[in-house]
Amino acid sequence: MPSAVIFGCAGPTLSDEERAFFAEADPLGFIIFKRNVETPGQLRSLCADLRACVGRDDAPILIDQEGGRVQRLQPPFWRAAPPARTFGELFRRDQSAGLRAIELNTRLIAHELTDVGVNVDCLPCLDVPVPGAHDVIGDRAFSDDVDVVIACGRAAGDALLAGGVLPIAKHVPGHGRAGADSHHDLPRVNVSMDCLLETDFRPFRALCEMPVLMTAHIVFQALDPDRPVTQSLAAIRFLRRELGLDGFLMTDDLSMKALSGGFADRARTSLDAGCDCVLHCNGDMAEMVSVLEGTRPLSDDAARRWSNASGLLQTPKPFDPDAALAELSALLA
């Protein structure tokens, strides 16, 4: 059984040390960042090398390719996609046009990803921003209207799957109300459970069939006043039982400063709380060694959930990227 961890790597090619470490660690999969990307050919080779380390041709390789300010594949080799908010605004003006634009844009993203060997995208954002919150989410969210987020998020997830890419819904149970950026600080949200159920939590409950979900490093007073969701047994039990989320639940990056303590403890605490898998992104070897000390093989439940999720991956349906781009450009004009 693979280890319940997803790792990043340091650069555009693997070092001998990384190859040996990944072969021994046997992580479930890997994640790609801008530092790992030079050209399409180079990235194809890197993805193949990563899978060769663990001896699994179907090992998941993740990326954050949202569009807007969060996209690891960039011009000149890849398209600069608009942020999610562009599509949410179009949807509010014309629902049919908005959904079609999301379908086209997301299929284009999936086409670019499968071309280089990436098969999982950390998209869609189901966060619902509120006035006065930190702008770490901002236009990465489709809208501040919950119903728009639900409709657009569902369309994006469906389009990724049609393109042969597994979607990850984030950041469960909602990052839109956070007053701090969890990359740098631990956000705390202190509003009533009734309010959260009507706003932040509702997109995740409505789209509880999402195959993979990523936790938020946020303390919700109504769930657990002491621990962020990622490390809270009470919070994750709530996600499973009350929001109906039975997808594969992975953490956001363990190296984010919202979390404290050593890396082995961060990993162990997250898995003990009920996360199926931990994520470590920065490729720092010393940190990865420590993370591995706190991990273990996928649990039986985690393995079942991963099998259910990865079983949705399919050969992409027929798709003409040139025609799609022309139609998308017309819709956004």
C-alpha positions in Angstrom: 0.0 0.0 0.0 1.5 3.4 -0.9 2.3 5.9 1.9 -0.4 8.4 2.7 1.6 11.4 1.4 2.0 13.4 -1.7 5.4 15.1 -2.2 6.9 17.9 -4.3 10.4 17.9 -5.8 13.0 20.6 -5.9 13.6 21.3 -9.6 12.9 20.4 -13.2 14.8 17.1 -13.0 15.2 14.6 -10.2 18.4 14.3 -8.2 19.8 10.8 -7.4 18.9 11.6 -3.7 15.3 12.3 -4.7 15.0 9.1 -6.8 16.3 7.0 -3.9 14.1 8.7 -1.3 10.9 8.4 -3.4 11.6 4.8 -4.2 11.9 4.0 -0.5 9.1 6.3 0.7 6.6 5.1 -2.0 4.3 8.2 -1.7 0.8 8.0 -3.2 1.8 10.7 -5.7 3.5 14.0 -6.4 2.7 17.7 -7.0 4.2 20.0 -9.6 5.0 23.7 -9.1 6.4 26.4 -11.3 10.0 25.6 -10.2 9.5 22.2 -11.8 8.5 23.5 -15.2 10.6 24.5 -18.2 9.1 23.1 -21.4 6.4 20.6 -22.3 9.0 17.9 -23.2 10.9 18.4 -20.0 7.7 18.2 -17.9 6.7 15.0 -19.6 10.0 13.5 -18.7 9.8 14.6 -15.1 6.3 13.1 -14.7 7.5 9.8 -16.2 10.5 9.8 -13.9 8.4 10.5 -10.8 6.1 7.6 -11.7 9.1 5.3 -12.4 10.4 6.0 -8.8 7.3 4.4 -7.3 6.8 1.8 -10.1 3.2 2.9 -10.7 2.2 4.3 -14.1 -1.0 5.6 -12.7 0.5 7.4 -9.7 -1.4 10.7 -9.4 0.6 13.9 -10.3 -1.1 17.0 -9.1 -0.9 20.7 -10.0 -2.5 24.0 -9.1 -3.8 25.1 -12.5 -6.7 27.3 -11.7 -6.2 30.3 -14.1 -5.6 33.9 -13.1 -2.8 34.3 -10.5 -2.7 30.6 -9.7 -1.3 28.6 -12.6 1.9 26.7 -12.7 1.9 26.2 -16.5 2.3 29.6 -18.1 3.1 31.3 -21.4 4.8 31.0 -23.8 4.2 27.2 -23.9 0.8 27.3 -22.2 -2.3 29.5 -22.3 -3.0 32.2 -19.7 -6.4 31.2 -18.5 -8.8 33.7 -16.8 -9.5 33.5 -13.1 -12.6 31.8 -11.8 -14.3 35.1 -11.0 -14.5 35.9 -14.8 -16.7 32.9 -15.3 -18.8 33.5 -12.3 -19.6 37.0 -13.5 -20.5 35.7 -16.9 -22.8 33.1 -15.3 -24.6 35.8 -13.4 -25.3 37.6 -16.7 -26.1 34.6 -18.7 -26.2 31.2 -17.1 -26.0 29.2 -20.3 -23.0 31.1 -21.6 -21.3 31.0 -18.2 -21.6 27.2 -17.9 -20.4 26.7 -21.5 -17.4 29.0 -21.0 -16.5 27.0 -17.8 -16.8 23.8 -19.8 -14.6 25.0 -22.6 -12.0 26.6 -20.3 -11.7 23.6 -18.1 -11.5 21.2 -20.9 -8.6 23.3 -22.3 -6.9 23.1 -19.0 -7.4 19.3 -18.9 -6.0 19.0 -22.4 -2.8 20.9 -21.5 -2.4 18.8 -18.3 -2.9 15.3 -19.9 -0.5 16.3 -22.7 2.4 16.5 -20.2 1.3 13.6 -17.9 -0.5 15.5 -15.1 -3.7 13.8 -14.1 -5.0 15.7 -11.1 -5.9 19.4 -10.8 -6.4 21.3 -7.5 -9.6 22.9 -8.8 -12.4 23.9 -8.3 -12.2 26.5 -5.5 -15.6 26.2 -3.7 -14.7 29.1 -1.3 -17.2 31.9 -0.8 -15.5 35.2 -0.1 -17.1 37.7 2.3 -16.3 41.4 2.6 -13.3 42.2 4.8 -11.7 38.8 4.3 -8.1 38.4 3.3 -7.7 38.5 -0.5 -5.8 35.2 -0.7 -8.9 33.8 -2.3 -10.4 36.8 -4.0 -10.9 36.2 -7.7 -9.9 32.6 -7.3 -13.5 32.1 -6.2 -16.3 32.0 -8.8 -18.5 34.4 -6.8 -19.6 35.6 -3.4 -23.0 34.1 -4.2 -23.2 30.6 -2.8 -25.5 29.3 -5.6 -23.2 30.6 -8.3 -20.2 28.9 -6.6 -22.2 25.6 -6.5 -23.3 25.7 -10.2 -19.9 26.8 -11.5 -17.9 24.4 -9.3 -20.0 21.5 -10.5 -19.4 22.5 -14.1 -15.7 22.8 -13.6 -15.4 19.4 -11.9 -17.4 17.7 -14.6 -15.3 19.2 -17.3 -12.1 18.1 -15.7 -13.3 14.6 -15.5 -14.5 14.7 -19.1 -10.9 15.7 -20.0 -9.3 12.8 -18.1 -8.2 14.8 -15.1 -9.3 14.3 -11.5 -10.7 17.5 -9.7 -9.9 18.5 -6.1 -12.5 20.6 -4.4 -10.9 23.1 -2.0 -10.6 24.4 0.6 -13.0 22.4 2.7 -15.1 23.6 4.5 -14.4 27.1 3.2 -11.5 29.6 3.1 -13.5 32.6 1.9 -14.2 34.1 5.4 -10.6 33.8 6.6 -9.0 37.1 7.8 -5.5 35.8 7.2 -3.5 33.9 4.6 -2.9 30.4 5.9 0.4 30.4 4.0 1.6 32.8 6.6 -0.7 32.8 9.6 -3.4 30.6 11.3 -6.8 32.1 10.4 -9.6 31.9 13.0 -13.3 32.1 12.1 -15.8 32.9 14.8 -19.3 32.9 13.4 -22.3 30.8 14.2 -22.8 27.3 12.9 -26.1 28.4 11.3 -24.3 31.1 9.4 -21.6 28.7 8.2 -24.1 26.1 7.1 -25.9 28.7 4.9 -22.7 30.1 3.4 -19.2 28.7 3.7 -20.1 25.0 4.2 -23.0 24.9 1.7 -21.0 24.4 -1.6 -19.2 21.4 -0.1 -22.5 19.9 1.2 -24.1 20.5 -2.2 -21.2 19.0 -4.1 -20.5 16.2 -1.6 -19.9 13.8 -4.5 -16.5 15.5 -5.3 -14.0 12.7 -5.5 -11.1 14.5 -3.8 -11.1 17.3 -1.3 -8.4 19.5 0.2 -8.7 20.7 3.8 -8.3 24.3 5.0 -5.8 25.2 7.7 -8.4 27.3 9.5 -9.8 27.2 13.1 -13.6 27.3 13.0 -14.7 28.2 16.5 -18.0 26.4 15.8 -16.2 23.1 15.0 -13.1 23.1 17.2 -11.8 26.2 19.0 -8.3 24.7 19.4 -7.3 23.0 16.2 -7.4 23.9 12.5 -9.7 21.7 10.4 -6.7 19.8 9.0 -5.8 18.5 12.4 -9.1 18.3 14.2 -10.9 15.0 14.8 -14.1 16.8 15.6 -14.0 18.9 12.5 -13.3 16.1 10.1 -16.0 13.9 11.8 -18.4 16.8 11.1 -17.3 17.0 7.4 -17.9 13.2 7.0 -21.1 12.9 9.0 -22.9 16.2 8.7 -21.7 17.5 5.3 -21.7 14.0 3.7 -18.2 14.2 2.4 -17.0 10.7 1.6 -14.4 11.7 -1.0 -10.6 11.3 -0.6 -9.6 13.9 1.9 -6.1 15.4 1.7 -4.5 18.2 3.6 -3.4 21.5 2.2 0.4 21.9 2.2 2.0 20.9 5.6 4.7 23.5 5.1 2.3 26.4 5.4 2.9 28.5 8.4 -0.7 28.2 9.7 0.5 24.9 11.1 3.0 24.6 14.0 5.3 21.9 15.4 7.7 19.6 13.7 6.8 18.0 10.3 6.5 14.5 11.6 4.0 15.7 14.2 2.1 17.8 11.6 1.7 14.7 9.4 0.8 12.3 12.2 -1.7 14.7 13.7 -3.4 15.3 10.4 -3.7 11.5 9.7 -4.9 10.8 13.3 -7.6 13.5 12.8 -9.0 11.6 9.8 -7.3 13.0 6.8 -6.7 10.3 4.2 -3.4 11.7 3.0 -1.0 14.6 3.7 0.6 17.0 1.2 4.1 18.4 1.4 4.9 20.7 -1.5 8.3 22.5 -1.3 10.6 19.7 -2.1 12.9 20.3 0.9 14.5 17.0 1.5 15.0 17.4 5.3 11.4 18.3 5.7 10.2 15.4 3.5 12.2 13.0 5.6 10.6 14.3 8.7 7.1 14.2 7.1 7.6 10.6 6.2 8.4 9.7 9.8 4.9 10.9 10.7 3.1 9.1 7.9 2.0 5.5 7.4 0.4 3.4 4.5 -3.0 4.4 3.3 -5.7 3.1 5.7 -8.3 0.7 4.4 -10.9 3.5 4.2 -8.4 5.9 2.5 -7.5 3.2 0.0 -11.2 2.6 -0.7 -11.8 6.3 -1.2 -8.7 6.7 -3.4 -9.9 3.7 -5.5 -13.3 5.3 -5.9 -11.8 8.6 -6.9 -9.1 7.3 -9.3 -11.7 5.0 -10.9 -13.3 8.1 -12.3 -10.3 8.8 -14.5 -11.1 8.0 -18.1 -9.7 8.5 -21.6 -10.6 12.1 -22.5 -13.7 12.5 -24.6 -13.2 13.8 -28.1 -12.2 17.5 -28.0 -10.9 20.1 -30.5 -8.8 22.6 -28.6 -8.6 25.1 -31.4 -12.4 25.2 -31.8 -12.8 25.3 -28.1 -10.5 28.3 -27.7 -12.2 30.2 -30.5 -15.7 29.6 -29.0 -14.4 30.5 -25.5 -12.9 33.7 -26.8 -16.2 34.7 -28.4 -18.1 34.0 -25.1 -15.7 36.1 -23.1 -15.5 39.0 -25.6 
